[in-house]
Amino acid sequence: MCFEITAREERITVILTGAIGVKEATSIRQQLFPLIQTSFVDIAFHLGEVTEMDSSGLGLLLAVKKIANDNNSSVSFHDVPASLRERFRLTGILI
């Protein structure tokens, strides 16, 4: 499994590992989006073990960031691998 999602009270933690492509992004979305449709304060993504991420994964993170912004909630990205930082900046995931 390339991800683990835990929700405690109003906090959601997502740990991603390996390569995140269309299949993985779809699976993550199916489990994560029902959680973020309810009230939440913050979402933390832990990305230290991600080896690759295609546009599907980037789109997922952008969608979560937009939902969080629309709900006055926060989203954070921890341990972003150096190989992904530039793509995250170019897409607006990281500032």
Protein Blocks (a to p, Z undefined) as FASTA:
>chain_A
ZZdcddehjaccdddehjddfklmmmmmmmmmmmmmmccfbdcddfklpcbdcfklmmmm
mmmmmmmmmnopacddehiafklmmmmmmnomaZZ
